[in-house]
Amino acid sequence: MRALQKMETIETPESSNIARDGFDDKLHVEFKAGAKWEYDAPRSEFERMKKAKSVGSFFSSEIKGKYPGRQVE
């Protein structure tokens, strides 16, 4: 994942699946299992994800399968 420390990142300790997410020109998601992905989602989706009651549920219903993504690192 492109240096998450250089972009706005959100730690998600309450999520059982997602460790953190961030945004620069793409949405970056780091899973607790260690996989890191980036998605061609707009910043507005990152903003919605930050406000979601469940980050994992939001990711599953609003990002995964709707925006192209690729595993990084």
Backbone bond lengths (Angstrom), bond angles and torsions (degrees), N, CA, C in turn:
res aa  C-N    CA-C-N  psi(-1)  N-CA   C-N-CA  omega(-1)  CA-C   N-CA-C  phi
1 M - - - 1.444 - - 1.515 107.36 -
2 R 1.298 116.15 132.66 1.457 117.99 176.18 1.501 108.52 -56.42
3 A 1.283 116.29 134.05 1.452 125.31 -174.10 1.524 114.13 -26.01
4 L 1.322 115.99 94.14 1.463 120.77 178.64 1.513 111.14 -58.63
5 Q 1.323 117.20 -28.60 1.456 118.91 -179.02 1.528 112.53 -66.88
6 K 1.337 119.19 -14.60 1.464 122.07 179.45 1.519 112.88 -95.43
7 M 1.311 117.79 2.90 1.454 121.33 178.87 1.520 108.68 -130.32
8 E 1.293 116.04 167.85 1.463 119.28 175.41 1.518 108.46 -65.47
9 T 1.316 116.58 123.56 1.463 120.21 177.89 1.519 109.61 -126.24
10 I 1.294 114.21 153.14 1.456 121.47 179.68 1.521 107.66 -123.46
11 E 1.320 116.97 119.27 1.461 121.40 172.99 1.525 106.95 -76.61
12 T 1.320 117.00 141.09 1.460 120.15 -177.83 1.532 110.37 -129.04
13 P 1.327 117.57 66.73 1.467 119.94 -178.30 1.526 113.56 -63.22
14 E 1.336 117.49 -23.34 1.462 120.50 -179.53 1.534 111.97 -77.21
15 S 1.338 116.99 -14.28 1.461 120.55 179.60 1.524 110.13 -83.12
16 S 1.309 116.22 138.61 1.463 119.61 178.63 1.525 111.60 -82.71
17 N 1.331 117.97 -11.73 1.453 121.15 -174.13 1.525 114.23 -121.92
18 I 1.324 118.05 -35.07 1.463 121.89 -173.76 1.526 109.79 -106.32
19 A 1.332 115.99 125.20 1.467 121.49 -179.98 1.523 111.38 -81.80
20 R 1.343 116.42 -42.74 1.476 121.03 -179.39 1.511 108.81 -163.74
21 D 1.300 114.46 161.72 1.458 120.22 173.82 1.515 108.33 -141.95
22 G 1.312 115.76 160.48 1.455 120.45 -178.26 1.511 110.35 -157.81
23 F 1.322 115.49 171.58 1.453 119.65 -179.79 1.517 110.04 -144.32
24 D 1.337 115.48 132.13 1.460 121.61 164.25 1.528 104.86 -124.06
25 D 1.307 119.00 -96.73 1.463 119.36 171.65 1.529 111.47 -97.57
26 K 1.317 116.77 -4.88 1.462 124.42 177.75 1.527 108.66 -138.93
27 L 1.309 115.84 162.33 1.455 121.28 174.23 1.522 107.71 -85.29
28 H 1.317 116.91 126.47 1.460 122.69 -179.91 1.521 108.70 -110.76
29 V 1.331 115.28 134.16 1.454 120.72 -179.60 1.522 108.41 -131.00
30 E 1.332 116.01 127.24 1.459 121.29 174.32 1.519 107.44 -112.09
31 F 1.315 114.76 123.87 1.458 120.83 -178.42 1.518 110.58 -89.98
32 K 1.304 116.92 152.12 1.466 121.30 -178.99 1.516 112.09 -61.54
33 A 1.326 117.09 -25.27 1.468 120.95 177.42 1.529 111.50 -74.60
34 G 1.349 117.07 -9.35 1.454 121.16 175.56 1.520 115.63 110.44
35 A 1.324 118.58 -18.72 1.465 120.69 179.60 1.526 110.23 -67.77
36 K 1.336 115.42 143.10 1.462 122.08 178.76 1.524 108.16 -124.28
37 W 1.312 115.02 129.88 1.457 121.36 -177.24 1.517 109.91 -129.57
38 E 1.341 115.63 155.35 1.456 121.17 169.48 1.520 108.05 -127.40
39 Y 1.321 114.99 144.23 1.460 122.35 -175.55 1.520 110.12 -126.78
40 D 1.316 116.23 143.93 1.462 122.02 177.95 1.525 110.14 -81.84
41 A 1.299 116.12 54.95 1.462 122.18 179.01 1.531 108.83 -100.90
42 P 1.310 117.98 148.40 1.463 120.39 178.76 1.533 112.01 -73.53
43 R 1.312 115.30 161.03 1.467 121.13 179.17 1.529 111.47 -56.22
44 S 1.316 116.67 -32.66 1.473 119.65 -179.56 1.529 111.30 -59.25
45 E 1.325 118.12 -32.76 1.466 120.47 177.35 1.529 110.70 -70.56
46 F 1.327 116.69 -37.66 1.468 120.31 175.18 1.528 109.75 -61.35
47 E 1.322 116.78 -43.24 1.466 120.88 179.27 1.529 110.67 -63.08
48 R 1.321 117.31 -41.20 1.465 121.09 177.20 1.528 110.53 -65.86
49 M 1.335 116.55 -39.42 1.466 121.15 -179.30 1.531 110.41 -63.51
50 K 1.343 116.74 -39.34 1.469 120.93 178.95 1.525 111.45 -60.35
51 K 1.321 116.66 -32.75 1.467 121.77 -175.73 1.521 113.53 -92.27
52 A 1.318 116.41 -7.35 1.465 120.40 -175.22 1.525 111.61 -66.40
53 K 1.309 115.52 143.62 1.459 121.49 176.72 1.526 110.17 -63.74
54 S 1.325 116.91 -38.13 1.461 123.39 176.91 1.528 108.32 -128.50
55 V 1.327 116.45 110.57 1.463 121.22 -179.35 1.528 110.37 -62.42
56 G 1.326 117.12 -43.06 1.453 120.92 -179.13 1.515 112.65 -63.47
57 S 1.316 116.97 -43.16 1.468 120.85 178.44 1.522 110.84 -65.36
58 F 1.329 115.73 -41.78 1.465 119.39 177.88 1.526 109.78 -61.58
59 F 1.321 116.77 -47.00 1.460 120.94 179.55 1.533 110.04 -56.96
60 S 1.320 116.60 -48.69 1.467 120.84 -177.07 1.526 113.00 -62.96
61 S 1.321 116.82 -38.72 1.464 119.49 -175.57 1.526 114.26 -91.32
62 E 1.325 118.16 -26.65 1.465 120.36 -172.00 1.533 114.98 -113.63
63 I 1.322 118.45 -17.72 1.472 120.81 -176.11 1.533 111.38 -116.06
64 K 1.311 115.62 -59.17 1.469 121.39 -175.63 1.531 110.30 -59.42
65 G 1.329 115.50 125.44 1.455 120.64 179.59 1.511 114.52 83.91
66 K 1.325 117.85 -12.68 1.475 121.00 179.47 1.524 111.84 -101.97
67 Y 1.334 116.55 -27.28 1.463 121.85 179.94 1.518 108.95 -123.92
68 P 1.337 116.96 139.90 1.466 119.06 176.84 1.525 110.37 -59.16
69 G 1.310 115.43 138.96 1.459 120.24 178.87 1.515 110.82 -140.54
70 R 1.317 114.81 159.35 1.460 119.55 176.11 1.506 109.05 -146.82
71 Q 1.329 114.85 146.46 1.463 120.07 177.07 1.516 108.06 -75.81
72 V 1.321 116.09 139.54 1.471 121.47 -179.79 1.529 109.34 -121.99
73 E 1.311 115.96 163.75 1.470 126.64 -178.64 1.453 111.37 60.95
